């Protein structure tokens, strides 16, 4: 399927990180030209799409030389510290204090030559799946320029910026689906890595136990290049573009034959739309044709059970983390987000300890029940992006997100097709902790089969 909305086609020279690197090496493109194209597109479309909170000053100063990510532009979710700018976390309750240092992952990307183009919008405190923000505005899903549809949250602005080609890729965070949901709604790739793979230093916290730093990109190849840098494995530039001697990009092209893939059973798909179920059936058939060994899986608990348990921990930890913002009267935090955080005030230390013990037991139970299966596939969301006017903030966006964070797994959302209304839908590939390279391999194979 197409990786960009029809209105937002990128020039051929900017289709991928590898193409940018190759074009810079052969002299047909300069890093400054690449950055200028993205910045011009961002300035043109941001008044409509509202992807960016602000743009960085003089980005061209970091575009010199033949660094591996020269010409690559990154959108920075406004939870990440960026030197010289405040971190507002989508809230008017936070401080305007200018940060003296950037988040560690930002520094790693800049050291590899990437340019931070600007700060992108987020749901307030990253606590929401639709992507709405009543204070600073909800970014506009670029797949429908007539109707304001949800972008998915909480990495809303990052997903919109990537899908519309305003940046090469963007940083996001995922506490219960906050990278994968917007990736599905906006038709791009969203990676929620294993806990601990990428540093959270300098990133605004919501629920430290579940918070994960990840990436939104237009292809699995792009994501693999950036993940190696973000995980501390610097890239090098060769005649074919960035060359990675380490984990992720090396596994591309290894295919699916012989892998045991667990497909989510039909009883867990009942809440999904007809379009989602149909495309998921096609995805399963694609895996089988490619030589994977498919079997239906039933997890020890229903996904709504994991969702509820994860939500309780999110509430408990978010209150411990953010009480200083939600306790005062009058309060500057929006009522919807404040209520989600204040729910955590009802849990005492004993209840919180019991939550953690239940989580440990659930992780062991899950691992025992799926022994021998390499990865799991399921839809990312139960439906395509809905109009903003139809949002019910009390409704769960998707049951397929939080269990990944709750069980310390890794997951990626890749496009699996379009709904009958022409809106993108995502396939989620889930693996055990530290099987991130396998996840990238599977996602790349599926993506190549669907192009």
C-alpha positions as CSV (number, residue, x, y, z in Angstrom):
1,X,0.0,0.0,0.0
2,X,1.0,3.6,-0.4
3,X,3.0,5.0,2.5
4,X,1.9,8.6,2.2
5,X,-1.5,10.3,1.8
6,X,-2.0,11.2,-1.8
7,X,-1.8,15.0,-1.1
8,X,1.7,14.6,0.5
9,X,3.9,12.8,-2.0
10,X,7.6,13.4,-1.3
11,X,10.2,14.1,-4.0
12,X,12.0,10.9,-5.1
13,X,15.3,12.1,-3.6
14,X,13.7,12.1,-0.2
15,X,11.9,8.8,-0.2
16,X,14.1,7.0,2.3
17,X,17.1,7.6,4.6
18,X,19.2,5.3,2.4
19,X,18.2,7.3,-0.7
20,X,19.1,10.6,0.9
21,X,22.5,9.2,2.0
22,X,23.2,7.8,-1.5
23,X,22.2,11.1,-3.2
24,X,24.4,13.1,-0.9
25,X,27.3,10.8,-1.6
26,X,26.9,11.0,-5.4
27,X,26.5,14.8,-5.3
28,X,22.9,15.0,-6.6
29,X,21.6,16.3,-3.3
30,X,23.1,18.3,-0.4
31,X,22.1,17.9,3.3
32,X,21.0,21.5,3.3
33,X,18.7,20.9,0.3
34,X,17.1,17.9,2.0
35,X,16.5,19.9,5.2
36,X,15.2,22.9,3.4
37,X,12.7,20.7,1.6
38,X,11.3,19.3,4.8
39,X,11.3,22.7,6.5
40,X,9.5,24.3,3.6
41,X,6.9,21.6,3.6
42,X,6.5,21.9,7.4
43,X,6.0,25.7,7.3
44,X,3.5,25.3,4.4
45,X,1.4,22.6,6.0
46,X,1.7,23.1,9.7
47,X,-1.1,25.8,9.9
48,X,-3.4,23.1,8.6
49,X,-2.0,20.0,10.2
50,X,-0.9,21.4,13.6
51,X,1.9,18.8,13.9
52,X,4.5,21.1,15.4
53,X,4.5,23.1,18.6
54,X,7.5,25.0,17.4
55,X,10.4,24.9,14.9
56,X,14.0,24.8,15.8
57,X,16.2,27.8,15.0
58,X,18.9,27.6,12.3
59,X,18.7,23.9,11.7
60,X,21.2,24.1,8.8
61,X,24.1,24.5,11.2
62,X,24.1,20.8,11.9
63,X,23.9,19.7,8.2
64,X,27.6,19.8,7.4
65,X,29.9,16.9,6.6
66,X,29.2,13.3,5.6
67,X,27.7,12.1,8.9
68,X,25.5,9.0,8.4
69,X,22.3,10.8,9.1
70,X,23.2,14.0,7.2
71,X,20.0,15.5,5.6
72,X,17.8,13.4,7.9
73,X,15.2,15.5,9.8
74,X,13.6,14.4,13.0
75,X,10.5,15.6,14.8
76,X,10.8,15.6,18.5
77,X,7.7,14.8,20.6
78,X,7.3,17.5,23.2
79,X,8.2,15.1,26.0
80,X,11.9,15.0,25.0
81,X,14.2,17.7,26.4
82,X,15.8,19.7,23.6
83,X,18.6,22.1,24.4
84,X,17.4,25.6,24.1
85,X,13.7,24.9,24.3
86,X,11.1,24.1,27.0
87,X,9.5,20.8,27.4
88,X,5.8,21.5,27.8
89,X,4.4,17.9,27.6
90,X,1.3,19.2,25.9
91,X,0.2,21.1,29.0
92,X,-0.1,24.7,30.2
93,X,0.6,23.5,33.7
94,X,4.3,22.8,33.0
95,X,7.2,25.2,33.2
96,X,8.6,27.4,30.4
97,X,12.1,26.7,31.7
98,X,14.6,26.4,28.9
99,X,16.5,23.1,28.9
100,X,20.3,23.2,29.1
101,X,20.7,19.6,27.8
102,X,18.9,17.4,25.3
103,X,17.5,14.0,26.0
104,X,20.2,11.3,25.5
105,X,18.5,9.8,22.4
106,X,18.3,13.3,20.8
107,X,22.1,13.7,21.4
108,X,22.7,10.3,19.8
109,X,20.8,11.2,16.7
110,X,22.5,14.6,16.4
111,X,25.9,13.0,16.8
112,X,25.1,10.8,13.8
113,X,24.2,14.0,11.8
114,X,20.4,14.2,12.1
115,X,18.8,17.6,12.4
116,X,16.0,18.2,14.9
117,X,13.4,20.1,12.9
118,X,11.0,21.0,15.7
119,X,8.9,20.0,18.7
120,X,5.8,18.0,17.8
121,X,2.4,18.0,19.6
122,X,1.4,15.4,22.1
123,X,-1.7,14.5,24.2
124,X,-1.4,16.3,27.5
125,X,1.2,14.4,29.6
126,X,1.0,11.6,26.9
127,X,-2.1,10.2,28.7
128,X,-4.5,9.5,25.8
129,X,-4.9,7.3,22.7
130,X,-7.1,9.4,20.4
131,X,-4.5,12.2,20.0
132,X,-6.7,15.0,21.2
133,X,-5.5,18.0,23.0
134,X,-8.1,20.6,23.9
135,X,-5.5,23.2,25.1
136,X,-3.0,23.3,22.2
137,X,-5.2,21.8,19.5
138,X,-5.5,18.3,18.0
139,X,-3.2,17.6,15.0
140,X,-5.0,16.8,11.8
141,X,-4.7,13.3,10.3
142,X,-3.3,14.0,6.8
143,X,-5.2,11.1,5.2
144,X,-8.4,13.2,5.1
145,X,-7.9,16.9,4.5
146,X,-11.6,17.6,4.4
147,X,-12.7,16.0,7.7
148,X,-10.6,16.5,10.9
149,X,-9.9,12.9,11.9
150,X,-7.9,11.8,15.0
151,X,-4.2,11.3,14.5
152,X,-3.9,8.8,17.3
153,X,-2.1,9.4,20.6
154,X,-0.2,10.2,22.4
155,X,2.5,10.7,19.7
156,X,0.0,12.6,17.6
157,X,2.1,15.4,16.1
158,X,5.0,13.1,15.4
159,X,2.8,10.7,13.4
160,X,1.2,13.4,11.4
161,X,4.6,15.0,10.6
162,X,6.0,11.7,9.3
163,X,2.9,10.7,7.4
164,X,2.7,14.1,5.6
165,X,6.4,14.1,4.8
166,X,7.2,17.1,7.0
167,X,10.1,15.2,8.6
168,X,12.1,12.0,7.7
169,X,11.0,10.4,11.0
170,X,10.0,11.4,14.5
171,X,10.6,10.5,18.1
172,X,7.7,9.1,20.2
173,X,6.9,7.5,23.5
174,X,4.7,4.5,24.1
175,X,3.1,3.7,27.5
176,X,0.2,1.7,26.2
177,X,0.1,2.1,22.5
178,X,1.1,5.8,22.1
179,X,3.4,5.1,19.1
180,X,1.6,2.1,17.6
181,X,-1.9,3.7,17.5
182,X,-0.9,6.9,15.7
183,X,1.2,4.8,13.3
184,X,-1.9,2.7,12.4
185,X,-4.2,5.8,12.0
186,X,-1.6,7.7,9.9
187,X,-0.4,4.8,7.8
188,X,3.2,4.7,8.9
189,X,5.6,2.4,10.8
190,X,5.7,2.8,14.6
191,X,8.2,0.9,16.8
192,X,7.8,0.3,20.5
193,X,11.1,-1.3,21.5
194,X,11.9,-3.6,24.4
195,X,12.2,-1.8,27.8
196,X,15.7,-0.7,28.3
197,X,16.8,-0.8,24.7
198,X,16.6,3.0,24.3
199,X,17.4,5.5,27.0
200,X,14.6,7.5,28.6
201,X,17.1,10.0,30.1
202,X,15.7,13.5,29.6
203,X,12.2,12.3,28.7
204,X,9.1,13.5,30.6
205,X,7.7,10.6,32.5
206,X,4.1,9.4,32.8
207,X,4.3,5.8,34.0
208,X,8.0,4.9,34.4
209,X,7.3,1.2,34.5
210,X,5.6,1.2,31.1
211,X,7.1,4.3,29.4
212,X,9.2,3.4,26.3
213,X,11.1,5.6,23.8
214,X,10.6,4.6,20.1
215,X,10.4,5.9,16.6
216,X,7.8,6.7,13.9
217,X,9.0,6.3,10.3
218,X,7.8,5.8,6.8
219,X,9.4,2.4,6.3
220,X,10.9,-0.5,8.4
221,X,14.3,0.2,6.7
222,X,14.3,3.8,8.0
223,X,13.2,2.6,11.4
224,X,16.0,0.0,11.5
225,X,18.7,2.6,10.6
226,X,17.5,5.0,13.3
227,X,17.0,2.3,16.0
228,X,20.6,1.3,15.7
229,X,21.7,4.9,16.3
230,X,19.2,5.3,19.1
231,X,20.3,2.1,20.8
232,X,23.9,3.4,20.8
233,X,25.2,1.6,17.7
234,X,26.4,4.4,15.3
235,X,25.9,4.1,11.6
236,X,28.5,4.4,8.9
237,X,28.1,5.6,5.4
238,X,29.0,3.4,2.4
239,X,28.3,3.5,-1.4
240,X,24.8,2.1,-0.8
241,X,24.0,4.5,2.0
242,X,24.0,3.9,5.8
243,X,25.6,0.6,6.7
244,X,24.9,-0.9,10.1
245,X,27.4,-3.4,11.5
246,X,25.1,-4.2,14.4
247,X,21.7,-5.5,15.2
248,X,18.7,-4.2,13.2
249,X,19.5,-3.4,9.6
250,X,21.5,-6.6,9.1
251,X,18.4,-8.7,9.5
252,X,16.4,-7.1,6.7
253,X,15.7,-9.5,3.9
254,X,15.9,-12.7,5.9
255,X,12.2,-13.4,5.3
256,X,9.6,-15.5,7.1
257,X,10.1,-19.2,6.2
258,X,10.1,-21.5,9.2
259,X,9.1,-18.9,11.8
260,X,6.2,-19.9,14.1
261,X,3.8,-17.0,14.2
262,X,0.8,-16.9,16.5
263,X,-2.2,-15.2,15.1
264,X,-4.7,-13.6,17.5
265,X,-7.9,-15.7,17.7
266,X,-11.3,-14.6,16.4
267,X,-12.8,-14.2,19.9
268,X,-10.3,-11.3,20.4
269,X,-11.3,-9.7,17.1
270,X,-15.0,-9.3,17.8
271,X,-14.7,-5.6,18.7
272,X,-12.8,-4.9,15.4
273,X,-14.4,-3.4,12.4
274,X,-15.2,-5.5,9.3
275,X,-12.4,-3.7,7.4
276,X,-9.9,-4.6,10.2
277,X,-10.9,-8.2,10.3
278,X,-10.8,-8.5,6.5
279,X,-7.3,-7.0,6.2
280,X,-6.1,-9.1,9.1
281,X,-7.3,-12.3,7.3
282,X,-5.4,-11.1,4.3
283,X,-2.3,-10.5,6.4
284,X,-2.5,-14.0,7.8
285,X,-2.7,-15.4,4.3
286,X,0.3,-13.4,3.3
287,X,2.4,-14.9,6.2
288,X,1.4,-18.4,5.2
289,X,2.3,-17.9,1.5
290,X,5.7,-16.5,2.6
291,X,6.5,-19.7,4.4
292,X,5.7,-18.9,8.0
293,X,4.0,-21.5,10.2
294,X,0.8,-19.9,11.5
295,X,-1.2,-21.0,14.5
296,X,-4.0,-19.4,16.4
297,X,-3.0,-18.3,19.9
298,X,-5.1,-17.7,23.0
299,X,-3.3,-15.8,25.8
300,X,-3.7,-16.8,29.4
301,X,-5.8,-13.7,30.0
302,X,-8.2,-11.8,27.8
303,X,-6.6,-8.6,26.4
304,X,-9.2,-6.5,28.2
305,X,-7.9,-8.0,31.4
306,X,-4.3,-7.0,30.7
307,X,-5.6,-3.6,29.6
308,X,-7.4,-3.1,32.9
309,X,-4.3,-4.2,35.0
310,X,-2.0,-2.0,32.9
311,X,-4.4,0.9,33.3
312,X,-4.4,0.6,37.1
313,X,-0.6,0.7,37.2
314,X,-0.7,3.7,34.8
315,X,-3.0,5.6,37.1
316,X,-1.0,4.7,40.2
317,X,2.3,5.7,38.7
318,X,1.0,8.7,36.9
319,X,-0.3,10.2,40.2
320,X,3.0,9.5,41.9
321,X,4.8,11.2,39.0
322,X,2.5,14.1,38.3
323,X,0.6,14.9,41.5
324,X,2.2,18.3,41.7
325,X,0.4,19.3,38.5
326,X,-3.1,17.9,39.3
327,X,-3.5,18.5,43.1
328,X,-3.6,22.3,43.2
329,X,-6.9,24.2,43.0
330,X,-7.5,25.9,40.6
331,X,-5.8,23.4,38.2
332,X,-4.3,24.1,34.8
333,X,-4.5,20.5,33.7
334,X,-7.5,19.6,31.5
335,X,-10.3,17.9,33.3
336,X,-10.1,14.7,31.2
337,X,-6.4,14.2,31.8
338,X,-6.6,15.3,35.4
339,X,-9.3,12.7,36.2
340,X,-7.2,9.9,34.7
341,X,-4.3,10.9,36.9
342,X,-6.3,11.5,40.1
343,X,-7.7,8.0,39.9
344,X,-4.2,6.9,41.0
345,X,-4.6,8.8,44.3
346,X,-7.0,6.1,45.4
347,X,-4.3,3.4,45.4
348,X,-2.2,2.9,48.6
349,X,1.3,1.4,48.7
350,X,-0.1,-2.1,49.5
351,X,-2.4,-2.0,46.5
352,X,0.5,-0.8,44.3
353,X,2.7,-3.6,45.5
354,X,0.0,-6.1,44.7
355,X,-0.3,-4.7,41.2
356,X,3.4,-5.3,40.7
357,X,3.2,-8.8,42.0
358,X,0.3,-9.6,39.7
359,X,2.3,-8.2,36.8
360,X,5.2,-10.5,37.6
361,X,2.9,-13.5,37.7
362,X,1.2,-12.5,34.5
363,X,4.6,-12.3,32.7
364,X,5.6,-15.8,33.8
365,X,2.2,-17.2,32.9
366,X,2.3,-15.6,29.5
367,X,5.8,-16.9,28.7
368,X,4.8,-20.4,29.7
369,X,1.7,-20.4,27.6
370,X,3.3,-19.3,24.3
371,X,6.5,-21.3,24.5
372,X,7.9,-22.1,21.1
373,X,6.1,-19.3,19.2
374,X,8.5,-16.8,17.7
375,X,6.1,-13.8,17.3
376,X,2.5,-12.8,17.4
377,X,0.4,-10.9,14.9
378,X,-2.9,-8.9,15.4
379,X,-4.4,-5.7,14.3
380,X,-3.0,-2.5,15.9
381,X,-6.4,-0.8,16.2
382,X,-10.0,-1.9,16.0
383,X,-10.9,0.7,13.4
384,X,-9.6,3.4,11.2
385,X,-9.3,7.0,12.4
386,X,-12.6,8.5,13.3
387,X,-13.6,12.2,13.1
388,X,-12.5,14.3,16.1
389,X,-16.1,15.3,16.7
390,X,-17.0,11.6,17.3
391,X,-14.4,11.0,20.0
392,X,-15.7,9.7,23.3
393,X,-12.8,10.2,25.8
394,X,-14.2,7.6,28.0
395,X,-13.9,4.8,25.4
396,X,-10.8,2.7,25.1
397,X,-9.2,3.3,21.7
398,X,-7.9,-0.3,21.2
399,X,-7.5,-3.4,23.4
400,X,-4.4,-4.4,21.5
401,X,-1.9,-1.9,22.9
402,X,-1.4,-2.0,26.7
403,X,-0.6,-5.7,27.1
404,X,2.7,-5.2,25.3
405,X,3.9,-2.7,27.9
406,X,2.3,-4.6,30.8
407,X,4.2,-7.8,29.8
408,X,7.5,-6.1,28.9
409,X,7.2,-7.1,25.2
410,X,8.3,-5.3,22.0
411,X,6.0,-4.4,19.1
412,X,5.8,-2.7,15.8
413,X,2.9,-1.4,13.8
414,X,3.2,-1.6,10.0
415,X,0.6,-0.6,7.4
416,X,-1.6,-3.6,6.3
417,X,-3.9,-1.9,3.9
418,X,-6.7,0.7,3.5
419,X,-10.3,0.6,4.7
420,X,-13.1,1.0,2.2
421,X,-13.1,4.7,3.0
422,X,-9.4,4.9,2.0
423,X,-8.0,5.2,5.5
424,X,-4.9,3.2,6.7
425,X,-5.0,0.3,9.1
426,X,-2.0,-1.3,10.9
427,X,-0.8,-4.8,11.6
428,X,0.9,-5.2,14.9
429,X,3.8,-7.7,15.3
430,X,4.7,-8.5,18.9
431,X,7.8,-10.3,20.2
432,X,9.4,-11.1,23.5
433,X,11.6,-8.7,25.3
434,X,15.0,-8.3,23.5
435,X,13.7,-10.0,20.3
436,X,13.6,-6.6,18.6
437,X,15.8,-7.6,15.7
438,X,13.4,-10.5,14.9
439,X,10.5,-8.1,15.1
440,X,12.3,-5.8,12.5
441,X,13.0,-8.8,10.3
442,X,9.3,-9.9,10.3
443,X,8.0,-6.4,9.8
444,X,10.3,-5.8,6.8
445,X,9.3,-9.1,5.2
446,X,5.6,-8.3,5.5
447,X,6.1,-4.7,4.3
448,X,8.0,-5.9,1.2
449,X,5.2,-8.4,0.4
450,X,2.6,-5.7,0.7
451,X,4.2,-3.0,-1.4
